[in-house]
Amino acid sequence: MEKYRWSEEIFDDLRSNIIAALDLSREQNDEEVCRFIEKEVEEYSRKNLLTLKEREQLEHLLFNSLRKYDAIQELLEDPEVTEIMIILSIPRRTDSALRCDDPYM
């Protein structure tokens, strides 16, 4: 896993700002979404002095998280990868207020 100069919290804030700026009443194409991403990253970059490579990387990660398959997108595009296994872990709820029909029991 690569280490970035921005935290997960900053990434999530940028992503939230982009989603808030999008017009969700209609379908937006990839180019429109890219413009919103570029604008948001440009603002962040002014305050945090990112290199061009870091800006491109951040824009790419944001785009994948909004329009593609997020963390596994690079694996999907890699011709060397032939299988991807995803393991989901859902924590059990243990509070005493659970009902018998609770799906987490």
N, C-alpha and C positions, 0 to 999 in steps of 0.2 A: 504494500500500500504506500502510495506516494505521500509525502508530507508537503503541505501547502502553507503559504504565508498567511492565509486567511483561515479563520476558525470555522467550525461547522455552524456556529451561531451566526456569523457574518454571512455565510453562504445561504442559510435559511432566511435571513433578513432580506438579502438581495432577491432571492426567489419569491418571497412574499410580496415585495415591492413590485416585481414584474407582474405577478398574477393580479395584483390590485390595479395595475395600469392597463391590463388587457381588457378589451371590450368582450365580455363573455356572452353578450346577447347574439353574437354571430361567430361563425367559424373564421379563424385567422390562419393564414398560410404561414409557412416556415419563415419566409422573408420578413413578414410583419413581426413575428415573435423575435427574430434575430435583431431587429431594430430596437425593440424594447430592451432586450438583453444588453446590446451594445451601449445604449444610453445609460442604463443602470451601472454597468461596469465602468464606463467612462467617469461617472460621478464618483464612484468608489475609488477609482484609480487616482483621481486628482488629490484626494485626501491621503491616500496610502501609497503612492508612488510605486505602482506595479510596472514591471518590465513589459515589453510588448508580448513576449512569450507567456508571461504569467496572465496577462489580460486575455490572450487567445485561449489559454487553458481554462480560465475561469468561465469565459463565454461558452466554450465547448461543454464544460461540465453542467452549466446552467441549462443550456439547450437540451442536452441529453436528459436532464431531470424533468424538463417540461414537455418535451415532444417525442422522446424516444423511450428506451427501457432503462433509464437512469444508470445505476451502477453496473449493470451487466451489458450495456450497449457496446462497450469496447470488446468484450468477449464475443458478442454476436457478430461483430465485424471482422474478427480475427480468423483467417482461413485455417490457421493451425488448430483452432479449438473445434473439437468435434462433438463434445458433450458438455452440458452445463447441468449441475445438480443444485437445486435450491432446497434448503432445509428451513422450514419455518418452525419457530418455537413460540407457542402461546402459553404464557404463564397461567397456572391454575389459580383460580380465585379461592380464597379460604375463609372469607368472612362468614359469620354465622347466619346472615340474612339471606343466604342462597335458597332459592326455591328448587323443587325437584326437577322442574322443566328447564332449568338453566343450562344452556349448551356448553358451558365451561366446566360442568361437573363431570 
